Amino acid sequence: MKRVRRWLGGGKRPAAAAAATGTAEGTRVEPSTQSSAAANADQDTSFRYKPLPTNSTIRILHVQRQAREWNAPWASLSLRGSLIETAVDSGLQYFALSYTWGDPTPCENIEIDGKTLGITASCACALRRLLRGKTERYIWVDSICINQADTPEALEERGSQVAMMDQIYRGAEKVLVHLGQGDAASDVACKTLKSLTECYMAAKHGIGGPMEESRRKYEELADDALGEIHLSW
């Protein structure tokens, strides 16, 4: 009876009782490292690249416009999509994007497969412009489709991807060039280039009137454009 009172009153427990609760006398219980790792993985929202299966595999960004943003201004669109792995010669239709990198600091985000990847302002602007009037696009863009990390694996990947750059651009349906956010001056420049092209084609092929008249219009327009460039300098 005394032994029972000592046990209930806070004395040492028998070894069998300690074993039944999963602990031993004097043993400190540590938190499960496996559970902690799983919890951290669930909380990590950063996108992680997976190694490409072969040296001839590339990634294509499938960027999608959300239905609720269909009528939103293109400059305010949120960016989300997924990365598709495919052989460089698979025949998948995609656009290749070439753009000015500008400030290399990632200051915007794109959601890829539910995870967040930081991208530059210039890249974000280019992707949003490509979504104007579109619900989706398949795009190859180097800063997203190639792992830009400084790890040995990422450096090796970049080496093999750069070696395929000519194939990537040749295999694209179109190569799109983004020179940055436009302004009033760049809008005028683009309209002038378009007018010059039309006048040149008319002068070369005699479209829309006598060839001499078309050539004169082209030369006048070209002189005006050069004058505007000279004044801006």
C-alpha positions as CSV (number, residue, x, y, z in Angstrom):
1,M,0.0,0.0,0.0
2,K,2.9,2.3,0.8
3,R,4.4,1.7,-2.6
4,V,1.1,2.6,-4.3
5,R,0.9,5.9,-2.3
6,R,4.5,6.8,-3.3
7,W,3.7,6.2,-6.9
8,L,0.5,8.3,-6.9
9,G,2.1,10.9,-4.7
10,G,4.8,11.9,-7.2
11,G,7.5,9.3,-6.6
12,K,9.4,7.6,-9.3
13,R,7.3,5.6,-11.7
14,P,8.0,2.0,-12.4
15,A,9.9,1.3,-15.6
16,A,6.9,-0.4,-17.1
17,A,4.7,2.8,-16.6
18,A,7.4,5.0,-18.1
19,A,7.7,2.7,-21.2
20,A,3.9,2.7,-21.6
21,T,3.9,6.5,-22.1
22,G,6.7,6.3,-24.6
23,T,9.4,7.9,-22.4
24,A,12.2,6.7,-20.2
25,E,13.2,8.1,-16.8
26,G,15.5,11.1,-17.3
27,T,15.1,11.1,-21.1
28,R,14.3,14.5,-22.8
29,V,11.7,14.4,-25.5
30,E,12.8,16.2,-28.7
31,P,10.4,17.5,-31.3
32,S,10.1,15.4,-34.4
33,T,12.6,16.7,-37.0
34,Q,10.6,14.9,-39.7
35,S,7.4,16.7,-38.8
36,S,9.3,20.1,-38.6
37,A,10.7,19.6,-42.1
38,A,7.3,18.7,-43.5
39,A,5.8,21.8,-41.9
40,N,8.6,24.0,-43.3
41,A,8.1,22.5,-46.8
42,D,4.4,23.2,-46.6
43,Q,5.0,26.8,-45.6
44,D,7.7,27.4,-48.3
45,T,6.0,29.2,-51.2
46,S,9.1,29.8,-53.2
47,F,9.3,28.1,-56.6
48,R,12.0,25.5,-56.9
49,Y,13.4,24.3,-60.2
50,K,13.6,20.5,-60.9
51,P,16.6,19.2,-62.9
52,L,15.9,18.8,-66.6
53,P,15.8,15.1,-67.6
54,T,18.0,15.5,-70.7
55,N,20.4,18.0,-72.2
56,S,17.9,18.5,-75.1
57,T,15.0,19.4,-72.8
58,I,13.8,23.0,-72.5
59,R,11.1,24.6,-70.4
60,I,8.2,26.6,-71.9
61,L,6.2,29.0,-69.8
62,H,2.4,28.6,-70.2
63,V,1.2,31.9,-68.8
64,Q,-2.5,32.4,-68.3
65,R,-4.8,35.3,-67.8
66,Q,-7.3,35.0,-65.0
67,A,-11.0,35.1,-65.9
68,R,-11.7,37.8,-63.3
69,E,-9.1,40.0,-64.9
70,W,-10.3,39.8,-68.4
71,N,-11.4,43.5,-68.5
72,A,-8.6,44.7,-66.3
73,P,-5.9,47.0,-67.7
74,W,-3.0,44.9,-69.1
75,A,-0.5,46.8,-66.9
76,S,-2.2,45.6,-63.7
77,L,-2.5,41.9,-64.6
78,S,-1.3,39.4,-62.1
79,L,1.0,36.8,-63.5
80,R,0.6,33.1,-63.1
81,G,1.2,29.9,-65.1
82,S,3.2,26.7,-65.3
83,L,6.4,25.4,-66.8
84,I,6.2,22.7,-69.4
85,E,9.2,20.5,-70.1
86,T,9.6,19.4,-73.7
87,A,12.3,18.4,-76.2
88,V,13.8,21.4,-78.1
89,D,12.7,19.7,-81.4
90,S,9.2,18.5,-80.2
91,G,7.3,20.9,-82.5
92,L,5.5,22.6,-79.6
93,Q,4.3,26.0,-80.8
94,Y,5.7,28.9,-78.6
95,F,6.9,32.5,-78.8
96,A,10.5,33.3,-77.9
97,L,10.8,36.6,-75.9
98,S,13.8,38.8,-76.1
99,Y,13.7,41.9,-73.9
100,T,16.0,44.4,-72.1
101,W,16.8,43.1,-68.7
102,G,17.1,46.6,-67.1
103,D,17.4,46.6,-63.3
104,P,18.4,42.9,-62.4
105,T,16.7,43.1,-59.0
106,P,13.6,40.9,-58.8
107,C,10.9,43.2,-57.7
108,E,7.8,41.5,-59.0
109,N,6.4,37.9,-58.8
110,I,4.9,35.3,-61.0
111,E,3.1,32.3,-59.6
112,I,4.3,29.1,-61.2
113,D,2.5,25.9,-60.4
114,G,1.3,27.4,-57.1
115,K,4.7,28.7,-56.1
116,T,6.2,32.2,-56.2
117,L,9.2,33.2,-58.4
118,G,10.7,36.6,-58.3
119,I,11.2,38.4,-61.7
120,T,12.4,41.8,-62.8
121,A,10.1,44.7,-63.6
122,S,11.1,44.5,-67.3
123,C,10.2,40.8,-67.6
124,A,6.9,41.4,-65.8
125,C,6.0,44.2,-68.2
126,A,6.9,42.2,-71.2
127,L,4.7,39.2,-70.1
128,R,1.8,41.5,-69.3
129,R,2.0,43.1,-72.8
130,L,2.0,39.7,-74.4
131,L,-1.3,38.9,-72.5
132,R,-3.1,42.0,-74.0
133,G,-6.3,40.6,-75.6
134,K,-5.1,37.0,-74.9
135,T,-6.2,34.4,-72.4
136,E,-2.9,32.4,-72.6
137,R,0.5,32.3,-74.2
138,Y,3.2,29.7,-74.5
139,I,6.5,31.6,-74.2
140,W,10.2,30.8,-73.9
141,V,11.8,33.5,-71.8
142,D,15.4,32.9,-70.5
143,S,15.1,34.4,-67.1
144,I,12.2,32.0,-66.2
145,C,12.7,29.0,-68.4
146,I,16.4,28.6,-67.3
147,N,17.4,28.2,-63.7
148,Q,19.2,31.4,-62.8
149,A,20.5,30.2,-59.4
150,D,24.3,30.1,-58.6
151,T,24.4,26.5,-57.6
152,P,26.6,24.0,-59.6
153,E,23.6,22.3,-61.0
154,A,22.0,25.5,-62.2
155,L,25.3,26.7,-63.8
156,E,25.6,23.4,-65.6
157,E,22.0,23.7,-66.8
158,R,22.6,27.2,-68.1
159,G,25.6,26.0,-70.1
160,S,23.7,23.4,-71.9
161,Q,20.7,25.7,-72.5
162,V,22.9,28.5,-73.9
163,A,24.4,25.9,-76.3
164,M,20.8,25.3,-77.6
165,M,19.9,29.0,-77.9
166,D,20.0,29.0,-81.7
167,Q,17.6,26.0,-81.8
168,I,15.3,27.6,-79.3
169,Y,14.9,30.8,-81.4
170,R,14.7,28.9,-84.7
171,G,12.0,26.6,-83.3
172,A,9.8,29.5,-82.1
173,E,6.7,30.5,-84.0
174,K,7.8,34.1,-83.6
175,V,10.5,36.0,-81.8
176,L,9.1,39.0,-79.9
177,V,11.2,41.9,-78.9
178,H,10.4,44.0,-75.9
179,L,12.5,47.2,-75.5
180,G,10.8,48.4,-72.3
181,Q,7.8,50.5,-71.2
182,G,6.7,52.8,-74.0
183,D,6.1,56.5,-73.8
184,A,4.8,59.3,-76.1
185,A,8.2,59.5,-77.9
186,S,8.4,55.8,-78.5
187,D,4.8,55.7,-79.8
188,V,5.7,58.3,-82.3
189,A,8.8,56.4,-83.3
190,C,6.8,53.2,-83.9
191,K,4.2,55.0,-86.0
192,T,7.0,56.6,-88.0
193,L,8.7,53.2,-88.7
194,K,5.3,51.8,-89.8
195,S,4.8,54.7,-92.2
196,L,8.3,54.4,-93.5
197,T,7.7,50.7,-94.2
198,E,4.5,51.3,-96.0
199,C,6.1,54.1,-98.1
200,Y,9.1,51.9,-98.9
201,M,7.0,49.0,-100.0
202,A,4.9,51.3,-102.1
203,A,8.0,52.9,-103.7
204,K,9.6,49.5,-104.4
205,H,6.5,47.8,-105.8
206,G,4.6,50.7,-107.2
207,I,1.6,50.3,-104.8
208,G,-0.9,53.1,-104.4
209,G,0.3,55.4,-107.2
210,P,3.3,56.2,-109.4
211,M,6.6,54.9,-108.1
212,E,8.2,58.3,-108.2
213,E,5.6,59.8,-106.0
214,S,5.8,57.0,-103.5
215,R,9.6,57.4,-103.5
216,R,9.3,61.1,-102.9
217,K,6.9,60.5,-99.9
218,Y,9.3,58.0,-98.5
219,E,12.2,60.4,-98.7
220,E,10.3,63.2,-97.1
221,L,9.1,61.1,-94.3
222,A,12.7,59.7,-93.7
223,D,14.1,63.3,-93.7
224,D,11.4,64.3,-91.1
225,A,12.2,61.3,-88.9
226,L,16.0,62.0,-89.0
227,G,15.3,65.6,-88.2
228,E,13.3,64.7,-85.1
229,I,16.1,62.3,-84.0
230,H,18.7,65.1,-84.5
231,L,16.7,67.5,-82.4
232,S,16.3,65.0,-79.6
233,W,20.1,64.7,-79.4
